[in-house]
Amino acid sequence: MSTTPGRNRLRDTWEYLVGSRTQYPLEQRVFNAVCLLTLILHVAIIPFNFFTGLPQIAFVYCCTAVICLIVYYLSRFKSRFQLGTSVFAVTALTALSCNYFLNDGIAGPTTLAFFLSFQFIIAIKPQRTYWFWVMIHLLLVLALYQAESYHPEWVAHSYDSFSERVADNYFSYIVILILTFFCVTFLRRSYYYEKVQAERRAESIETQHLQIAAQHLQLERLNQEKNKLFSIISHDLKSPLASICSYLELLSEDMVPAEQRKEFEKELLMVTGNTSELLQNLLSWSKTQMEGTAVRLAQLNLYQTLHATLDVQETTAEKKGIHLSYSIDDSMIVVADYDMLQLVVRNLVSNAIKFTDTGGSIQVKAYREDDHCRLVVKDTGRGIPVDKQEDIFTLKTSSTYGTNNEKGVGLGLVMCKEFTELQGGRIWFASVEGQGTTFYVSLPLHVDKQLAMFG
């Protein structure tokens, strides 16, 4: 465990000297690393050349080390990367050319150093300049070989013995090998890091695209709901209000006969009731969309919760000549929101009355099914056309008229679905056109299980 802090400090120091991955491109960090490694190796080589009797070569290495330090400073701290690489390349080629003549020419280690310098230069220079540096290295090395072949006296044979030559070549090979190893390792690690970062960026971009797509779908849904809301306000609510005004104007005239006045009052009552129901649904649904709805779950006796609402609906059904009956076990306890449950049942029964002809019947019953209560609203009405069944719980459904021309906008069923699911239940239906429709609402019976869903 004691070595970990030391390694971390060493890594942080090296990253500072080379440059942060987030601030410097890979080529610049590679160049900075090469400059540092070259400087370190030159400092190590200089004493060796003095001890082997090569003071002139040691001087060349001293000059090269100073230039390496300068170009490193330009690149790392002055952001003059391109200038630094150009000075480095020219200095390396010049120093190696001098070293060729001072260190036994083709028999010395300079040729290996030329190849190594070429690898470094193409690693840091732009790709478009590769051919230029290939030709420079090729022509320069060939020119040195030619010069030595025609003028061998230009090449200094500075070794006193064959063993010194072997030692110099051996040492140079080790130095070049170490430098190549560190540079290639640095490149591989940097490449792997860049690859991982690129993959993470790609994943992040993909996640952002998915989020944007989801937000786009959400915005489309909200836009559709907004358009539906404005449609309801501008048309479906405006029309019945206009009808109410017309009836009131007619009733205000003394010329209306008593029998016709009674008919107008009946129509006015029906339109007012439908408008009130529509307005109540509209306000409830708008509130849930804009503010969200707080679900207040409680243990409710199903019969006590619904019988008053069903009695009112029974009276409404009788006025239309429809027989409505309900059968609910007075000991059945469900976990639900009192207001939401009433709204769901009221809308389902109201729809059944609206789309059932005079003389028809509606049954409302509830029974246990495993750990759930299944509430059923069954009518003998028109049924739902097959082409409209898929969208019956969405705002895509269009306005419809009941058997007595009662206006409906489909908003009630949307609310039934939303409020049922908010209570942890589910809603579905079965319908045959011309024979009637049955709606099913399933709510949990077990208190502990249901309350656990909402924390």
Helices and strands as residue ranges (DSSP letters): H 3-18, H 26-51, H 55-77, H 81-102, G 105-107, H 110-124, G 127-129, H 130-150, G 152-154, H 162-231, I 232-236, H 238-251, H 258-291, E 297-301, H 302-319, E 323-327, E 333-337, H 338-354, E 361-369, E 372-379, H 386-389, E 400-401, E 407-408, H 411-422, E 426-432, E 436-444, H 447-453
